[in-house]
Amino acid sequence: MDKNEIREVIARRAALELHDGDVVNLGIGLPTIIPNYVPEDVNVILQSENGLLGMGAAPAEGEEDLDFVNAGGGFITCKKGASSFDSSVSFGIIRGGHVDVTVLGALQVDEKGNLANWIIPGKKTPGMGGAMDLIVGAKRVILAMEHTARGSHKIMTDCNLPLTAAGQVDMIITEMGVMDIVPEGILLKEINPLFTIEQIQEATDAKLIIAEDLIEMKK
C-alpha cells in the first residue's frame, strides 16, 4: 500500500469507533481525516482544543475559510449549531471528562498502554500541546497510526521515548490491524487480510496476543 492508501485504511476503520452522540477530539495529522469517513447517519460532535465544538469535515479545495482551522492549523468546516470559545473553556471540557473519545497519533505505544507522541530527544518541538490533557481527560483513547516508522517498531514492549501519559491507551488501529490494550498485553483482534500474523508480529516489538476469534479488519 502507498501512503495515501495506508492513511485511508486507518482513518476509515477508526471512523467505525465513533458512535452517535459522541463528543470526539481528533489529534493532528492522520486523525484529522477521520471525519471524511464517518457514516452520514452517525452524528458525532467533534471538538477542537483551539476552541470549537461541532467541527465538520475538511472543506473542498477553494472553499477554505481562514477563520476555521483545527488545532494543527488545517482548514475545517463547522456544522449547524457549532459553537466557538476560548482555549480555557475548551480545556475545561477536556479536563472535566466531557470528551467521550480522543483519537491521536503516536511515535510509540507499549503493551502497558503508555504513549509517547510529543518529542524525539534532540529534535525541536513546539511542546506537548493538549495531548497530555486529552489522554487523561477523555473517556476512551484510540491511536490511529502507521504500524512502523521507516521500518522501525512503534508498538513496543516498553516505550523508550519520553511519555505523554502512562497507562491510558485503550485501542490501536494501524494499516495491519486493530489491537486492544488488555491487562495481559496487546490483543490483536482484527487483521488486514493483506498481511499475515507473522508479518504483523515481525513489525511489532511487543509480543502480540492473538484473539481466538480473530476477524478480518472491519471496513
N, C-alpha and C positions, 0 to 999 in steps of 0.2 A: 504493500500500500504506500502511496505517496503521502506527503504531509497533510494535504487537504482531506484525503480520504480518512486518514487516521483521526483527524480532528472531528470530522463528521460522525464517524462511528462512535466516538466517545461522547460527543455532545448529544447525539440522538438517543443514546442509551441513558445518559444522565437525565434527560428530559422526562423519562418514564418514572423517575423517582419523585417527581413533583406532583402534588395532588391538589384537587380543587380546594381553594380557600387558604392554601399555604402562604405564609409570608416567607419569601426566599431572598437571600442575599447571594450574589454571584461575584466571585473574585475576578481579578483582572486576567487577561489572556484568554485561554480556551473557554473558560466558563461563560464568558460574555456572549458566545454564540448559541448557548443553550436555548434562549427564548425563541429562536428561529425554528425549533423542533418541538415545542410544547403543543400538544393537540389543541385544536380550536375549542373543543368542549371542556377543556380544563382551564379554569380561571385561577391563576396564581398571582399573588401580589408581590411584585419584585421591588426590593428595597436597595437603594444605593447609598453607601455610607457618606457620600458627599451631600446628601440631603434630598432624597426623592423617594416617595412611596407610590408605586403604580407605574413603574418603568415598563415600556413596551419593547418590541423587537427593534433591531437596527434599522435605520431609515434607508430607503432606496437611494442609490447614488444620485447626487444632485439635489436631494431633498433634506440635506443635513441642516440642522438649526444650531448655531453657535452657542445658544443658551441651554442646550440639552446635551450634557455629556455625563458619562458614568465616572466612577472614582478613578478609573485608569485613563480618562481623557478621551475615550471613544464616544462617537456620536450615538445617541439613543433617541427613542420616541417616548411619549408618555401616553398612558391610557386615559380614557374619560374618567374623571373623578380623582385623578392623581393629585398628590399634594407635595409641596416642597417646603423645606425648613432648614435651619442651620445645623451644623455638624453636632452641636451639643445635644439637640433633640434626637438626631439620628443615632448617636451613640447611646442615648438613653433608651431607645428602642432595642438596640443590640444588647446592652448590658442588663437591661431589665428582663431579658428572656422572652422577648416578643417575636423573635425570628425563629420560624419552625425549622428551616433548613438553610445551611450555607454550603455552597459548592465552591471549592477552592482548587488551585493548582498546588504542586509540590515540587520541591527539589529532592526531598527524601521523605519516606514514611517507613515506620518499622512495625514489627509484629506486636508491639505493646500499644499501638495507636498513637505513638509520638509523631509529631510533624515538624519538619524543617522546611520552611518555604520563603525565608526572607533574606538570607545572606550566604554567600560563599566567602569565607575569610580571605582577606586580601583584595577583594573586589569592592568597588564603590557601590553604595546602596543609599537610596533616599530615606531608608528607615523601614520599620516593620509595618507601618500603616495601621489599618484596622484589623489585621489578621488575628492578632492575639485576642482581641475583644470578641471577634466573631466566633472563634473556635471554642471559647469557654462560655459564650453567651447563647449561641444557637442550640436548639434542642437536638439537632442532628447535623453531623459534619460528614460531608461526602467529598472525596477527592476525585477530580476529573483530570487525568494526567496521562502523558505518554508513559509507556511501561519502562523505557530506558532513556538515557540521555547520551547520545552518540555511542551507544553500546555499553555504557556504564550502568550498573544497577542503581535503581531509585527506590525499590521496595526492599528494605533492609532487615536484617536480624536486629541491628541496633543502628540508629542514625549516628553518623559521625560529623554532621554539620550542626551548628547552633540551633537549638529547638525554638520553635514558635510557641508551642504548647505541648504538654505531656499527657498522653493517655486519653485524647479527646476524639480521635478519628473513629468513625463508625463503618464507612464503606469506601472502597477504592474501585474506580472504574477506569480501565485502560482499553487500548485497542485490542488487547489479548483476552480480556475477560473482566468479570465482576467478582470482587472479593469482599468479604465481611471481616472485620476485626472481632475475634471472639476470644474468650479467656485463654484458650489453648494456643492462639496464634492467628494466622491469616488463612481464612477458609475460602478456597476457590469454589464458587457456586455456579458460575456461568462461564462458558468458554466460547471464544470466537472460533468457528469451525475452520478458519484459515490456519489455525495453529494447533499443535499437539500439546498435550500436558507436559511432555518432556521439553518442548521448546519454551513454554511458559516458565517452567521451573528453572531452566538454564538462564533465562532473562531475569530471574529473581534471586536476590541474595538470601532471603529468608526461606526456610523450608515450608512449603505450602501444605496445607491440609486440603485434601480433595474431598469435596462433598459426595456422599453416597448417591445423592440424587442430582448430580451434576447435569446441567442442561445447556443447550445452545444459547448463546447470548441473545437476549431479547432485543427486538428492533422497534 
